[in-house]
Structure formats: C-alpha cells, structure tokens
C-alpha cells in the first residue's frame, strides 16, 4: 500500500478551507466537535470476523497475520454479482502512472464482468487530488463513489458532509452490516474515521496503526559490520560509524518524528502526571528530540538534500545507498523491494526494532487505523446505495478468495503468473494494466500477503508483533474529534519553526520557547477544547 502522509498533508494545505460545503466563509470560526466511545458505538457496524485461508504466521498481540505461501485453493466469497448492469462512477487517487482506460484495459474487463456492471473511474494523480476533490465538493458534483484519504479531510467537514454525501448509518450500523459480510470483517476501530456529526458516512480502507518506521539498509549494515541501536547514544555512535561523505554516503535522512518517539512521545495529546492535558510540543520528549536531532545535523550526519529541506528524493537516495537510515510509511518497504529486487536481488531493507533513548522499554503512540474513506453521493437512492455497498463488499475480500485474487492479480496466466513457490506476481501486461483502483473502494483487515517476499513477511510480522506489544493508545484514541478550524495552521507553523532549529537557522537554545509561543498562538485554547472533549468522555 503506497500512501504518503507528507503528500496528503501538503494536499490539505493546498485545499485550505475551500472543501467546506455550505458552511459560510472560511473566516467563520467553529468550536470543533468530539464524539465519545458510547456515541460511536451506536452508529458503528458490528464486527464479524471471517477467514478463508489460515495464515502461516498468526497475529501476535493483535498484529497482522502473515502468509509465507499463497493459498492453492481460492473460495468464491461473493456468490451473486454485486451490480445489476449499468455503470458506476468513482473517483480514486493514483500514486503511479494512470493505466489504460475502459476499452483498452483487459483487467478492467475481467473485474467488471465479475461485478456485473462497469465501474468508470476518474483517476486523479495524488498531487492533484486535494484540489480536484475540493472543487467537486464545492460544486456538489461528485461521482457516485468518492474515495477520500483521511489526511485530506478538511476543517468543518462534518458540517457539510450531509449536503454532499449519503448517510449510511441505517444501511450499516450494528447488525445491518451483516448484509455485507466482507465489510463486517473490517475491525471496529477502522470505522471510527467514517463517522461525522454522530452519523456513519463511509466505508473504511483499514491501515496499520503505526504510521511509519525507521528503515535501514540491512545489506549495507552487514557489509559495514554494524547493527541497529538500542539507545540514543548507540544511535549517535552508529551514525558516526556509517557516515562517510567522501564516499557519497550519509547516515540519515529525515528522522525527527521517529526520534521524538525514541524519547518517549506520549502522543499528540496526553495528560501529564498532574492530569493536565498537554500537547507533544510541550513535553520533555519533544525538547530532547529537538536537541538530539540538531546534534545529528551539526555533526554532518544528515544528507545535504534533507539539510536543504528537499525531501523529494528520500526513497531514491536510500535505494542508492547514499543515505542508510530514514523514516517512511510502512508501505514504502514493499514498494522498495518491488522496485529494487528485480535488478538487485541482494537489496536489503528492514525496519529498525523499536528502542528507547535510555535503552529501556520503547513506546509507540498509535494512530487511527484508517487510510481512506469511501463516500456515496447524497442523491443516490436506497436500492442503488445497496448496490454500491455490494461493490465495496467485493473490494473488501481477504486473501484466500477469488475476489481478492482477481482484484490484485487479474487473470492467472495473463495478468499474473505464479512462481516456483506458488506466489503470484504480475506479468508485463499486469504491471501495465493493474493498479489499486477497485481496491481503494474498501479493503480487508490488515494482513501480510506478499508471499513473493517471504523474508519481508517474516521481518514485518516480527516488527509489528513487537510494535503492538509496545503500543500506547493516547487518551484521544477511539474518540471522533474534529479540532476547531481556526487552529488548523498551528501544526504546520510550529513544524516550520522546529525545522529552523534542527537546521541551525535558529539557535537550539530557542527550543524551550517553542511551547511558550505555541500556547500564545492558540495552543491554550486548543488545550481547553481537548480537555473538555476528554473529560466528557471520562478520560
């Protein structure tokens, strides 16, 4: 799954407040909203797990199961065709070259035949998605199905969502979801992001609750005779050992957010020992992480591109061995293997085991496990809503089903072929025609199904099992909170100020002033909002 949090954040910035529908001017203030667990429970679908193929590596501590071998026998999970003919319009993001369209794409033909109708996709490049979505929503001219990455949800969206999109509560809440058994298989936490204004408006694309990891070039670590660190001091010593600008090799890229976790980030919002609600920028973990990361910059361990603020080539620099450690979303791991292994079979990439700055027990504050939400246009009649939900049900088919295979691998022998171990992989035609289009409309629970890379499955399975053991659920987890729109610029403002310190443009001694200025810029008002939301929820 190739999703870029930074890219989505930039899209949100581009869209600004223009995504709001029928909510007055962008200068209008909004006090925000919060929905507690009990209120959420009244609108969330029931969770009814199903399994069509037994995993080789069962989940640990709640983590994703892993499959080292692909199932030989596939089950038809959807007996009747979801559509009754006709055409469905849908818009999804594309983070890759757009494939051939209808009439020129045999993969589309195969899937549409299974669906019983034609899905006509409007595929929009990720960099343009926020602006396109904003314009369509403002004009109330959205397709029948619209995929919205969670990072693009705008301020005050809950006030206008019902003017553009269909309320799905009466179709999916509680046991009603059992009409769509593959949607009922999606864990409850993933549905939280689909709730706005106390009503259910979408179908989720589940994601891992760990947004990113520190990655290292394990093959080059072996060559250099070094190992991942277990403390901050070891991390600094490791950077010194592997940094060699004369050989066009730097130790690290962008790692600051990971360093904050190393120093004990309790989450974006938490309560301190006295019970006071605090933002991460006010914590000792943030202060110490700024000082530590600034030292990496000052020592020359950070790649010059990152020092200059250019983070567009991080994947390329890492793959080329010019940067041996960087942070990225977990989906980047699978993406890198697919790109590098065909020409460099020895390419090694691995996620660093979690570690704490003092060598003690690490922690990882988790995020809501939802990458995207699929919404249905408001004017779609009830029978058509049920059809579209059946399409989403089809898209949510897990491994071991015919539906899962056809969505990801098309027709065996044409779009894909199995290797000697039985793992399917795309043929040249498959790589040309297949991207995640239908698969963005919904997804099954998280599972590691990349059987063509068993070493990756084993490694990620182990990393996730460890991460789940050390997860920290911030007090906001499981609540549906929308911040007041007037404070939406605070995070970017203080990210920029933090970067000025990291890069030496502002003295490191100014780190203590960040929290003070944040409070004056609206942080105290935002704290009061979160304090009430958490108190009302009994947290």
QUICOR-V965266 format. One record per run of one state. SS is the DSSP state (hx for helix, st for strand, lp for the rest). FROM is the first residue (numbers start at 0). LEN is the number of residues. Records with the same first field share a line. If there is no record, write none. Layout:
SS->FROM-LEN + FROM-LEN
//
This chain:
lp->0-4 + 15-17 + 35-1 + 41-3 + 45-11 + 57-7 + 66-8 + 75-11 + 94-11 + 115-2 + 138-6 + 152-4 + 165-3 + 172-1 + 179-1 + 184-3 + 196-2 + 200-1 + 206-6 + 216-1 + 224-7 + 242-1 + 247-1 + 252-3 + 262-6 + 271-5 + 282-1 + 298-3 + 302-1 + 307-6 + 319-3 + 328-2 + 340-9 + 351-12 + 365-4 + 377-4 + 395-5 + 409-2 + 412-3 + 418-5 + 426-1 + 433-4 + 440-6 + 448-2 + 469-1 + 472-7 + 482-2 + 487-2 + 502-5 + 536-3
hx->4-11 + 36-5 + 105-10 + 125-13 + 149-3 + 156-8 + 168-4 + 174-5 + 180-4 + 187-7 + 217-7 + 231-11 + 244-3 + 255-7 + 279-3 + 283-15 + 303-4 + 313-6 + 330-10 + 381-14 + 401-8 + 427-6 + 437-3 + 450-19 + 484-3 + 489-13 + 507-29
st->32-3 + 44-1 + 56-1 + 64-2 + 74-1 + 86-8 + 117-8 + 144-5 + 164-1 + 173-1 + 194-2 + 198-2 + 201-5 + 212-4 + 243-1 + 248-4 + 268-3 + 276-3 + 301-1 + 322-6 + 349-2 + 363-2 + 369-8 + 400-1 + 411-1 + 415-3 + 423-3 + 446-2 + 470-2 + 479-3
//
